[in-house]
């Protein structure tokens, strides 16, 4: 399955994937793994995931969620949820309603930090 297959019928999800893919390509690229539940972006370790919340939540507030892993918790109203999954790993969820506007410098900066951390 390709990211285009995964986000078939979800224009916002596909737009978010393409914007993230283009930005990450400028940083040196990464491996992409497409599963039934998400598109995973990884280097030596996974650092970001794009997924469709409507696949899991009846009343999802967005068409796509970007999740990324850092070693610290961010303090921002944009973070829907941050979960510490290990002593040095905090996973952050950001809902995107308008990928072109929401995948801005701030969010791309967080993704870059996760990318750099993933080796």
Secondary structure as a PSIPRED ss2 file (coil, helix, strand):
# PSIPRED VFORMAT (PSIPRED V4.0)

   1 X C   1.000  0.000  0.000
   2 X C   1.000  0.000  0.000
   3 X H   0.000  1.000  0.000
   4 X H   0.000  1.000  0.000
   5 X H   0.000  1.000  0.000
   6 X H   0.000  1.000  0.000
   7 X C   1.000  0.000  0.000
   8 X C   1.000  0.000  0.000
   9 X C   1.000  0.000  0.000
  10 X C   1.000  0.000  0.000
  11 X H   0.000  1.000  0.000
  12 X H   0.000  1.000  0.000
  13 X H   0.000  1.000  0.000
  14 X H   0.000  1.000  0.000
  15 X H   0.000  1.000  0.000
  16 X H   0.000  1.000  0.000
  17 X H   0.000  1.000  0.000
  18 X H   0.000  1.000  0.000
  19 X H   0.000  1.000  0.000
  20 X H   0.000  1.000  0.000
  21 X H   0.000  1.000  0.000
  22 X H   0.000  1.000  0.000
  23 X H   0.000  1.000  0.000
  24 X H   0.000  1.000  0.000
  25 X H   0.000  1.000  0.000
  26 X H   0.000  1.000  0.000
  27 X H   0.000  1.000  0.000
  28 X C   1.000  0.000  0.000
  29 X C   1.000  0.000  0.000
  30 X C   1.000  0.000  0.000
  31 X E   0.000  0.000  1.000
  32 X E   0.000  0.000  1.000
  33 X E   0.000  0.000  1.000
  34 X E   0.000  0.000  1.000
  35 X C   1.000  0.000  0.000
  36 X C   1.000  0.000  0.000
  37 X C   1.000  0.000  0.000
  38 X C   1.000  0.000  0.000
  39 X E   0.000  0.000  1.000
  40 X E   0.000  0.000  1.000
  41 X E   0.000  0.000  1.000
  42 X E   0.000  0.000  1.000
  43 X C   1.000  0.000  0.000
  44 X C   1.000  0.000  0.000
  45 X C   1.000  0.000  0.000
  46 X E   0.000  0.000  1.000
  47 X E   0.000  0.000  1.000
  48 X E   0.000  0.000  1.000
  49 X E   0.000  0.000  1.000
  50 X E   0.000  0.000  1.000
  51 X E   0.000  0.000  1.000
  52 X C   1.000  0.000  0.000
  53 X H   0.000  1.000  0.000
  54 X H   0.000  1.000  0.000
  55 X H   0.000  1.000  0.000
  56 X C   1.000  0.000  0.000
  57 X C   1.000  0.000  0.000
  58 X C   1.000  0.000  0.000
  59 X C   1.000  0.000  0.000
  60 X C   1.000  0.000  0.000
  61 X C   1.000  0.000  0.000
  62 X C   1.000  0.000  0.000
  63 X C   1.000  0.000  0.000
  64 X E   0.000  0.000  1.000
  65 X E   0.000  0.000  1.000
  66 X E   0.000  0.000  1.000
  67 X E   0.000  0.000  1.000
  68 X E   0.000  0.000  1.000
  69 X E   0.000  0.000  1.000
  70 X E   0.000  0.000  1.000
  71 X C   1.000  0.000  0.000
  72 X C   1.000  0.000  0.000
  73 X C   1.000  0.000  0.000
  74 X C   1.000  0.000  0.000
  75 X C   1.000  0.000  0.000
  76 X C   1.000  0.000  0.000
  77 X C   1.000  0.000  0.000
  78 X C   1.000  0.000  0.000
  79 X C   1.000  0.000  0.000
  80 X C   1.000  0.000  0.000
  81 X E   0.000  0.000  1.000
  82 X E   0.000  0.000  1.000
  83 X E   0.000  0.000  1.000
  84 X E   0.000  0.000  1.000
  85 X E   0.000  0.000  1.000
  86 X E   0.000  0.000  1.000
  87 X C   1.000  0.000  0.000
  88 X C   1.000  0.000  0.000
  89 X E   0.000  0.000  1.000
  90 X E   0.000  0.000  1.000
  91 X E   0.000  0.000  1.000
  92 X E   0.000  0.000  1.000
  93 X E   0.000  0.000  1.000
  94 X E   0.000  0.000  1.000
  95 X E   0.000  0.000  1.000
  96 X E   0.000  0.000  1.000
  97 X C   1.000  0.000  0.000
  98 X C   1.000  0.000  0.000
  99 X H   0.000  1.000  0.000
 100 X H   0.000  1.000  0.000
 101 X H   0.000  1.000  0.000
 102 X H   0.000  1.000  0.000
 103 X C   1.000  0.000  0.000
 104 X C   1.000  0.000  0.000
 105 X H   0.000  1.000  0.000
 106 X H   0.000  1.000  0.000
 107 X H   0.000  1.000  0.000
 108 X H   0.000  1.000  0.000
 109 X H   0.000  1.000  0.000
 110 X H   0.000  1.000  0.000
 111 X H   0.000  1.000  0.000
 112 X H   0.000  1.000  0.000
 113 X H   0.000  1.000  0.000
 114 X H   0.000  1.000  0.000
 115 X H   0.000  1.000  0.000
 116 X H   0.000  1.000  0.000
 117 X H   0.000  1.000  0.000
 118 X C   1.000  0.000  0.000
 119 X C   1.000  0.000  0.000
